[in-house]
Amino acid sequence: MSLFDNFLLRAAFAGTGVAIAAAPLGCFVVWRRMAYFGDATAHAAILGVALALGFQAPIFTGVLIVALLMAAAVSSLSDRGFAMDTMLGVLAHSSLAFGLVAVSFLQGVRIDLMAYLFGDILAVSRFDLLVIWGGAALVLALLWARWSALLTATLSPDLAYAAGLNPKREQLILTIALALVVAVAIKVVGVLLISAMLLIPAAAARPFAATPERMALAATAIGILSALAGLQLSFMLDTPTGPTIVCFAACVFAVTNLGDQCRQWITSRSTAQH
């Protein structure tokens, strides 16, 4: 019997792969305040699912293409002076609505819409594992190769220009990595919760991370812990796995930020007494 014949082990490997890809990238989403951008890209994924099923193409391919097109549209419109928050809100919800309508027109195709909206990690196949870990490897390779340049462009576009870097190119690399994460994560947590796996582990790691590298590592650890603990809890409590993973990550976020607030309060009291 192969190791990957056990559906729970496949689910654990899938959740770990998504966490490894999403958490470091989520740090840049937090630093750059790109939460709405992640939402827009993720919501567009359901349109990619509909197109892939309509043209009998792999789901991963359809989602990746639509996510990249969404990223390109956002970048193009932002350069023309549109208000970013308004534009992202319009694109995110309209793409989700068009995707849901497109799915209803599919004839002769049996589709579990809830699995794409909220994930179905327990149904992950060996091929899905290959796609998830392949996508995670590509995301990590992009971040590893461009880490310093991405940090510089995030800190200050002017500083990036002075260092001979093109901030627009670094933004493009981030959007490509974000599209890859959306494409590989849709099976695990679904369209509506992908942004949570990007944001919550990074936000939970932020209070006790002294350097960007430590924050990325801590976010990855929190993401993996959330995936494995959420999987275990959903199995024990008979709850939906994707939302349970996000709930556990949210609890970790609450604990780390509460601990940080307590530490700051104790420090301020100690300083006041001296």
Salt bridges, closest charged atoms under 4 A:
ASP5 OD1 - ARG126 NH2 2.41
ASP79 OD1 - LYS168 NZ 2.64
ASP128 OD2 - LYS187 NZ 3.88
GLU170 OE2 - ARG146 NH2 2.55
GLU170 OE2 - ARG169 NE 3.39
ASP260 OD1 - ARG263 NH2 2.62
